[in-house]
Amino acid sequence: MPPVFVQALGWWTPGCPDWPRAAAALRGEPAAPAAGAGRPAPTLLAANERRRAPDAVLMALQVAEEACTAAGADPATLPSVFTSAYGDLAIVDALCRTLAGDPRLLSPMRFHHSVHNAASGYWAIGARNPEASTALAAGAHSFAAGWLEAATQCITDERAVLLVGCDTEAMGPLQSVNASRGLLAVAMLLAPQPRTAQDRAIAWRLQPGAHAAPPLRSAAARTLQAQAMADALPLFEALADKASTTLSLPLSTTLALALTLSPA
């Protein structure tokens, strides 16, 4: 396949609320403190919408906005791919508790926030973006599946595509059947051509057979390995390191995504 080019990145966790801090941490360097980071606060949403929006929506829009700003791209012009293994698990827990207790108290707003394309819908509204948006899920391989979808669209349509991955922590009784812990959102702007010499080229192909995920090198990444979006971590470690490398991201038990990173 022709390579795609990473023009900008976004990242949000409670301890590293932006990509520059996260990149340092993923390289094993001391990251600048992020005191008072609190909840994400994407500026594309009005203050009253930010108060109502759940964590998954806020995180997804925060990293999408960061990537667009870093690339100097107009958020209103980009097709997008939003990927999440489970959506907002706190909302799902709240809905399940209500259904188990008194279904008549079910909140239409919470149901609205539980749908899998909630973040992409808020993005379209906040950015006033009429472009196509895809929302998908693939369990533990959701980031890799989202990357494959975004790269395919980028090459096929010969235009930049915004990729956003986001998952939350299992809450309440869901913790007994769902292993996702912590909060993580990532974003990546992929383009068919480089914008600057700082862009990273990624050559890619599908690789048949069973492949294990690459081991995580940094303590910062290992603290997130129980997160549902953790399949993004090996690629973001490689991008933070800026070295030429090859890695495989499993897509299933019989197929993987082989990626080769190099300078643009």
C-alpha positions in Angstrom: 0.0 0.0 0.0 1.2 3.6 -0.5 2.4 5.2 2.7 0.4 7.6 4.7 1.9 10.6 6.6 1.3 11.5 10.2 0.9 15.3 10.2 -0.2 15.8 13.9 -1.1 13.9 17.0 -3.4 14.4 20.0 -3.3 12.8 23.4 -5.3 13.0 26.7 -4.9 11.2 30.0 -5.4 12.7 33.4 -1.6 12.9 34.0 -0.6 13.9 30.4 -3.3 16.1 29.0 -1.6 16.8 25.7 0.8 15.2 23.2 4.1 17.1 24.1 3.8 15.9 27.7 2.8 12.4 26.6 5.6 12.2 24.0 8.2 12.9 26.7 6.7 10.3 29.1 6.5 7.7 26.3 10.3 8.3 25.7 10.9 7.7 29.4 11.7 11.4 30.0 10.4 13.5 32.9 7.2 15.1 31.7 6.2 18.6 32.6 3.7 18.6 35.5 0.0 18.9 34.5 -1.4 20.3 37.7 -5.1 21.3 37.5 -5.7 19.5 34.2 -9.1 18.4 35.4 -11.6 17.3 32.8 -10.9 18.0 29.1 -12.3 21.3 27.9 -12.5 21.3 24.1 -13.2 24.8 23.0 -15.4 23.7 20.1 -18.1 23.0 22.6 -20.0 25.8 24.4 -19.6 25.9 28.1 -23.1 24.5 28.8 -22.5 21.6 26.3 -19.1 20.8 28.0 -20.9 20.6 31.4 -23.4 18.1 30.0 -21.1 16.0 27.9 -19.6 12.8 29.3 -15.9 12.1 29.6 -15.7 10.1 26.4 -17.0 12.9 24.3 -14.8 15.5 26.0 -11.7 13.4 25.7 -12.4 12.6 22.0 -13.0 16.2 21.1 -10.0 17.5 23.1 -7.5 15.3 21.2 -9.2 15.9 17.8 -8.9 19.6 18.4 -5.3 19.3 19.5 -4.3 17.4 16.3 -6.1 19.9 14.1 -4.5 22.8 15.8 -1.0 21.3 15.6 -1.4 20.6 11.9 -3.0 24.0 11.1 -6.0 22.1 9.7 -9.6 23.4 9.6 -11.7 21.0 11.7 -14.7 21.7 9.5 -13.1 20.2 6.4 -11.8 16.8 7.5 -13.5 13.4 7.2 -13.1 11.5 10.4 -12.9 8.0 11.9 -13.9 7.6 15.6 -13.0 4.3 17.2 -13.8 3.0 20.7 -14.0 -0.5 22.1 -16.9 0.2 24.5 -18.0 3.8 24.3 -18.6 5.5 27.6 -18.7 2.8 30.2 -19.8 5.1 33.0 -22.9 6.0 31.0 -23.5 2.3 30.3 -23.2 1.5 34.0 -25.7 4.3 34.9 -28.2 3.1 32.3 -27.9 -0.5 33.6 -28.5 0.6 37.2 -31.6 2.6 36.2 -33.0 -0.3 34.1 -32.4 -2.7 37.0 -34.1 -0.3 39.5 -36.8 1.8 37.9 -36.8 1.9 34.0 -39.2 4.8 34.1 -36.4 7.0 35.3 -34.2 6.4 32.3 -32.7 9.6 31.1 -33.0 10.5 27.4 -29.8 12.5 27.7 -27.9 9.5 29.1 -29.3 7.3 26.4 -28.2 9.9 23.8 -24.7 9.8 25.2 -24.5 6.0 25.3 -24.7 5.5 21.5 -21.4 4.6 19.9 -21.2 7.6 17.6 -21.9 10.2 20.3 -18.4 11.6 20.1 -18.4 11.9 16.3 -21.8 13.5 16.5 -20.6 16.1 18.9 -17.5 16.7 16.8 -19.7 17.3 13.7 -21.8 19.8 15.6 -19.0 21.6 17.4 -16.7 21.8 14.4 -19.6 22.5 12.0 -18.2 19.6 9.9 -20.4 18.2 7.1 -17.8 15.6 6.0 -18.3 11.8 6.3 -17.6 10.3 9.8 -17.2 6.7 10.6 -17.7 5.2 14.1 -16.5 1.7 14.7 -15.6 -0.8 17.4 -13.4 -4.0 17.3 -12.9 -5.0 20.9 -9.3 -5.1 22.0 -8.1 -4.2 18.5 -10.3 -1.1 18.1 -7.5 1.3 17.5 -5.8 -0.9 14.9 -9.1 -1.3 13.1 -9.7 2.4 13.2 -6.2 3.1 11.9 -6.8 0.7 9.0 -10.1 2.4 8.1 -8.6 5.9 8.3 -5.5 4.9 6.2 -7.7 3.2 3.6 -9.9 6.3 3.3 -6.8 8.6 3.1 -5.3 6.6 0.3 -8.5 5.9 -1.6 -9.9 9.5 -1.5 -6.5 11.2 -1.6 -7.2 13.5 1.3 -6.4 14.0 5.0 -8.4 12.0 7.5 -8.7 12.6 11.2 -8.5 9.4 13.4 -9.7 9.6 17.0 -9.6 6.7 19.5 -11.1 6.9 23.0 -12.1 4.6 25.8 -13.1 5.0 29.5 -12.9 2.9 32.6 -15.4 0.2 33.5 -17.6 1.2 36.5 -19.6 -0.6 39.1 -20.6 -4.2 38.4 -19.2 -3.9 34.8 -15.7 -4.2 36.3 -16.4 -7.9 36.9 -16.7 -8.5 33.1 -14.8 -5.6 31.6 -11.1 -5.1 32.2 -10.8 -1.5 30.9 -9.1 0.8 33.5 -8.2 4.4 33.4 -8.9 7.0 30.7 -7.2 7.4 27.3 -7.9 9.3 24.2 -5.6 9.7 21.1 -5.8 11.4 17.8 -3.8 11.3 14.6 -4.1 13.3 11.4 -3.2 11.1 8.4 -2.5 12.6 5.0 -1.6 11.2 1.5 1.4 13.6 1.3 3.7 15.1 3.9 3.2 18.7 5.0 6.6 19.3 6.6 9.9 17.5 7.1 8.8 16.6 10.6 5.9 14.4 9.4 6.3 10.6 9.8 5.7 8.2 6.9 4.0 4.9 7.7 4.1 2.2 5.1 1.5 -0.5 5.8 0.2 -3.9 4.8 -2.0 -6.6 6.1 -0.1 -9.5 7.6 -1.8 -13.0 7.8 -1.3 -15.1 10.9 -1.3 -14.7 14.6 0.9 -11.8 15.9 1.4 -10.7 19.5 1.2 -7.0 20.3 4.7 -5.3 20.6 5.9 -5.1 24.2 5.5 -1.6 25.8 8.9 0.1 26.5 8.0 3.0 28.7 6.6 3.0 32.3 4.0 5.6 31.1 2.6 3.2 28.5 2.7 0.2 30.9 0.5 2.1 33.3 -2.2 2.2 30.6 -1.9 -1.4 29.4 -5.3 -2.3 31.0 -7.0 0.5 29.1 -9.3 -0.6 26.2 -7.5 1.7 23.8 -4.1 0.2 24.8 -3.5 -1.2 21.3 -2.6 2.4 20.3 0.3 2.6 22.7 3.0 0.8 20.7 2.5 3.1 17.7 2.4 6.2 19.9 5.6 5.1 21.6 7.3 4.7 18.2 6.0 8.1 17.1 7.3 9.7 20.3 10.7 8.1 19.8 11.0 9.4 16.2 13.1 6.4 15.2 12.6 4.3 12.1 11.0 1.0 13.1 8.6 -1.8 12.2 5.8 -3.1 14.3 2.7 -5.2 14.0 -0.7 -4.3 15.5 -3.0 -7.4 15.8 -6.4 -7.0 14.1 -7.7 -10.4 15.1 -6.3 -13.8 16.0 -5.5 -14.4 12.3 -4.5 -11.0 10.9 -2.3 -8.1 11.8 -1.4 -4.6 10.6 2.3 -4.4 9.7 3.5 -0.8 10.0 6.9 0.6 9.0 7.7 4.1 10.3 10.3 6.4 8.8 11.0 10.1 8.3 8.9 11.8 5.6 
